[in-house]
């Protein structure tokens, strides 16, 4: 009975974690997807507006984080996740060993 309850709690925690991550991803990408260049003061969109929009797009494309920093962050996150998984697995194994030896 206790094992089933713990399994249900773990399942709920996984689902809530997945929903939280999905919310963060969509929340972060939403404003960027809906961004638009402002119209010029005259209200018309002529060649001057087109060149202004291209300059804005070039500026947006040149900014950002270098690829090596993204790779470094991804590797660090993977190492931290692997370390936490090993620590959690050893804690669960130790708990099972102590429960078996106590009975």
C-alpha positions in Angstrom: 0.0 0.0 0.0 2.8 2.4 0.9 4.7 1.5 -2.3 1.6 2.2 -4.4 1.1 5.6 -2.7 4.8 6.5 -3.3 4.5 5.4 -6.9 1.5 7.7 -7.4 3.3 10.6 -5.8 6.3 10.1 -8.1 4.0 9.9 -11.1 2.3 13.1 -10.2 5.6 14.8 -9.6 6.8 13.8 -13.0 3.7 15.1 -14.7 3.9 18.4 -12.8 7.5 18.8 -13.7 6.8 18.2 -17.4 4.0 20.7 -17.3 6.2 23.3 -15.6 8.9 22.8 -18.2 6.4 23.1 -21.1 5.0 26.3 -19.5 8.4 27.8 -19.2 9.3 26.9 -22.8 6.1 28.3 -24.3 6.2 31.3 -22.0 9.7 32.2 -23.2 9.1 31.7 -26.9 5.7 33.3 -27.1 6.8 37.0 -26.9 9.6 36.4 -29.4 7.3 34.8 -31.9 4.8 37.7 -31.6 7.3 40.5 -31.8 6.9 42.9 -34.8 8.8 45.9 -36.0 6.9 49.2 -35.3 5.4 51.1 -38.2 7.2 54.4 -39.2 5.7 57.7 -37.9 4.1 58.5 -41.3 2.0 55.4 -41.1 3.0 54.2 -44.6 5.2 51.4 -45.4 7.5 52.4 -48.2 11.1 51.6 -49.1 12.4 53.4 -46.1 10.3 51.2 -43.9 11.6 48.1 -45.6 15.2 49.1 -45.1 14.4 49.9 -41.4 12.9 46.5 -41.0 15.8 44.7 -42.6 18.2 46.6 -40.3 16.2 45.5 -37.3 16.2 41.9 -38.4 19.9 42.0 -39.0 20.5 43.4 -35.5 18.3 40.7 -33.9 20.1 37.9 -35.8 23.6 39.1 -34.8 22.8 39.1 -31.1 22.6 36.1 -28.8 24.8 33.6 -27.0 27.8 32.0 -28.7 27.6 28.3 -29.5 30.4 27.3 -27.1 28.5 28.8 -24.2 25.3 27.0 -25.1 27.3 23.7 -25.3 29.0 24.4 -22.0 25.6 25.0 -20.3 24.2 21.9 -21.8 27.1 19.7 -20.7 27.0 21.2 -17.2 23.3 20.5 -16.9 23.8 17.0 -18.1 26.5 16.4 -15.6 24.4 17.8 -12.8 21.4 15.7 -13.8 23.6 12.6 -14.0 25.1 13.3 -10.6 21.7 13.8 -9.0 20.4 10.6 -10.6 23.3 8.6 -9.2 22.9 10.1 -5.7 19.1 9.5 -5.7 19.6 5.9 -6.9 22.2 5.2 -4.2 19.9 6.7 -1.5 17.0 4.5 -2.7 19.3 1.4 -2.7 20.5 2.2 0.8 17.0 2.6 2.0 16.0 -0.8 0.5 19.1 -2.5 2.0 18.4 -1.1 5.5 14.7 -2.1 5.3 15.6 -5.6 4.2 18.2 -6.0 7.0 15.9 -4.6 9.7 13.2 -7.3 9.0 
